[in-house]
């Protein structure tokens, strides 16, 4: 007699159903179907706890991973729709869902599934999204994956700041600080050289320091500011194409640390045009600091 597995499914009305399936694709499809079906939208605490436990099961993780990779290999699409069932799990902060997405974003050789997993993290717009993007960048086995993660993190920060300033939706402090630090490190080349992503990162950092402090519900730690300013200064020193945007970010932050870093750039070897742009930025920051200190 062949071995068979018992599958347990809880319906919306609370009725538990049990049925037997063979340890084949029939079994795999049943498990994937349960996790991506009714269990994903379960409302009772009992069902949600069951979902959390199931998602942390290594065998279930492997089944979901293989199923999603296969789908993207067949469709060759970057669309996140096949992963949408993970959204409720992400909104509840289930470690199993987060770990699965990070794995999908870093392990496969297929860029379609990697890109879709990163977009899915962005779609969640959860407070842990910046940390997940950072984890993807840390574990990425190629620069393309890291760049996509950084680009999506920058876009998420832009959306977060727009929601704060336009709609009064306040993010968590950790969300803002994690995003700022990661973007600063990215500009410094921690995960490889950025390309077109530089624009979105600089746009994300181009808010007043006071606005970021409002978002973070308190002062920006010196260590985080240092990463941001050092990152922007790295662009100023190596990417002339972005000098206007980079200087705008420095002026918006307008701190003593930013001022000292700008002054260190001035030397006779610097082209006159860029030297004057930096001097104007220094003067603007100095005047602003003096004005603030006198108030």
Buried (B, 14 or more C-beta within 10 A) or exposed (E): EEEBBEBEBBEEEEEEEEEEBEEEEEBBEBBBBBBBEBBBEBEEEEBBEBBBEBBBEEEBBEBBBEBBBEBBEEBEBBEBEBBEBBBBBBEEEBEBBBBBBBBBBBBBEBBBBBBBBBBBBBBBBBBBBBBBBBBBBBBBEEBBBBBBBBBBBBBBBBBBBEBBBEEEEBBBBEBBBBBBBBBBBBBBEBBBEBEEBBBBBBBBBBBEBEEBEBBBEEEBEEEBBBBBBBBBBBBBEEBEEBBEBBBBBBBBBBBEBBBEBBEEBEEEEEEEEBBEBBEEBBEBBBEEBEEEEEE
